[in-house]
């Protein structure tokens, strides 16, 4: 049993009209028994000027494990109070994948 860590940066391009979702897969040097994902930080902004902020979502799904690979999904949303997701937003989300691996 060995604890291993991988840091991952998820980049979200400027998008409007929907919650952004980015699937991720990281590979460890040996098979994984269990894994957890921690939010390590984020930097998000509107792409086209300053807006009031009504809602902000940074969400990380529970991981799935297949051999030495850990897969997860990161979701991102910035929304103002206009009633629509009509303003472009972008950013980065940093994650830390913590895995219990078979030595």
C-alpha positions as CSV (number, residue, x, y, z in Angstrom):
1,X,0.0,0.0,0.0
2,X,1.4,3.4,-1.0
3,X,-0.2,6.8,-1.1
4,X,0.5,8.7,-4.3
5,X,-0.4,12.2,-5.4
6,X,-0.9,13.8,-8.9
7,X,-1.6,17.5,-9.4
8,X,-3.7,18.3,-12.5
9,X,-4.8,21.6,-14.1
10,X,-8.1,21.7,-16.0
11,X,-8.3,24.6,-18.6
12,X,-11.8,25.9,-19.6
13,X,-11.9,27.9,-22.8
14,X,-14.2,30.9,-23.2
15,X,-17.8,29.5,-23.4
16,X,-21.3,30.8,-23.0
17,X,-24.8,29.3,-22.8
18,X,-24.0,26.2,-20.7
19,X,-22.1,24.7,-17.7
20,X,-18.7,23.6,-18.9
21,X,-17.7,20.0,-18.2
22,X,-14.2,18.6,-18.7
23,X,-13.5,14.9,-18.3
24,X,-10.0,14.0,-17.0
25,X,-8.0,10.9,-16.7
26,X,-4.7,10.5,-14.8
27,X,-2.4,7.5,-14.7
28,X,-0.5,6.3,-11.7
29,X,2.6,4.0,-11.9
30,X,0.7,1.1,-10.4
31,X,-2.9,-0.1,-9.9
32,X,-5.2,2.1,-7.8
33,X,-7.3,0.7,-4.9
34,X,-9.0,3.9,-3.9
35,X,-8.8,7.5,-5.0
36,X,-10.1,10.9,-3.9
37,X,-10.0,14.3,-5.7
38,X,-9.4,17.5,-3.8
39,X,-9.9,21.1,-5.1
40,X,-6.5,22.7,-5.0
41,X,-7.5,26.1,-6.4
42,X,-9.2,27.9,-9.2
43,X,-9.1,31.1,-11.3
44,X,-12.2,32.0,-13.2
45,X,-13.4,35.1,-14.9
46,X,-15.8,36.6,-17.4
47,X,-14.1,36.8,-20.8
48,X,-15.7,40.1,-22.0
49,X,-15.7,42.6,-19.2
50,X,-17.0,43.0,-15.7
51,X,-20.3,41.4,-14.6
52,X,-22.2,41.0,-11.4
53,X,-22.0,37.5,-10.0
54,X,-25.2,35.6,-9.2
55,X,-23.9,32.0,-9.2
56,X,-20.5,30.3,-9.4
57,X,-20.1,26.5,-9.6
58,X,-16.8,24.6,-9.4
59,X,-17.6,20.9,-9.0
60,X,-15.6,17.7,-9.1
61,X,-17.3,14.4,-9.6
62,X,-16.5,11.2,-7.7
63,X,-13.6,9.3,-9.4
64,X,-13.8,6.0,-11.2
65,X,-10.9,3.6,-11.2
66,X,-9.8,1.2,-13.9
67,X,-6.4,-0.4,-13.2
68,X,-3.9,2.5,-12.8
69,X,-6.2,5.1,-14.3
70,X,-8.4,7.5,-12.3
71,X,-11.1,9.3,-14.3
72,X,-13.2,12.3,-13.0
73,X,-15.1,15.3,-14.3
74,X,-14.8,19.0,-13.5
75,X,-17.7,21.4,-14.0
76,X,-17.5,25.2,-14.1
77,X,-20.1,27.9,-14.4
78,X,-20.2,31.7,-13.9
79,X,-23.6,33.3,-14.2
80,X,-24.9,36.9,-13.6
81,X,-28.4,37.9,-12.7
82,X,-29.7,38.5,-16.3
83,X,-31.6,35.2,-16.2
84,X,-29.4,33.5,-18.9
85,X,-26.0,32.0,-19.1
86,X,-25.3,34.5,-21.9
87,X,-21.8,35.9,-20.9
88,X,-18.6,34.1,-21.9
89,X,-16.6,32.8,-19.0
90,X,-13.3,30.9,-18.7
91,X,-10.7,29.7,-16.2
92,X,-8.6,27.0,-14.7
93,X,-9.3,24.5,-11.9
94,X,-6.4,22.8,-10.1
95,X,-7.0,19.4,-8.6
96,X,-5.1,17.0,-6.4
97,X,-5.7,13.3,-7.0
98,X,-4.9,11.2,-4.0
99,X,-4.6,7.5,-4.6
100,X,-3.9,4.4,-2.5
101,X,-1.9,2.3,-5.0
102,X,-0.6,-1.3,-4.9
103,X,3.1,-0.9,-4.5
